[in-house]
Structure formats: C-alpha cells, structure tokens
Amino acid sequence: MNDALLPVAIMCALLIIWCLIGIIRHPVRHLPKWAWILIVFCFIPLGPILYLVVGQARRDDLTDEDLR
C-alpha cells in the first residue's frame, strides 16, 4: 500500500468502527440496525457518512426508555 494512503485507510477504519459502535449502542432512524450495518460496510466511505448524517438518532428523538 502506498504510504500516502495509509492515514486515509486508518481514518476510514476508525470511522467504520465508530459508526458500528453507535449503531449497536443507540437507536437509529429510517432503517433497521442490520441495514445500517450493511450500508456502512458496503459503501465505504460514503456509508458511514450517510449513517452519521441521516441514520443517527437525534437527541430530541430519544425517549426515557432509550436511556435505560
């Protein structure tokens, strides 16, 4: 692998891991969790960015049951 691409690959891997942790731990919007995981893995790097913009539940969307 080219040395110039190594930081980009590391950042993509960290972004994917961050999104997967968010999908597993928190509620999501518009699609089921398994679909967001599939999107994050299949459409690198656009999948994780799409999840963060569209799929991540907003703070005002959370209910008391989500926090238990």
Beta strands, then each sheet from edge to edge (+ up, - down):
end
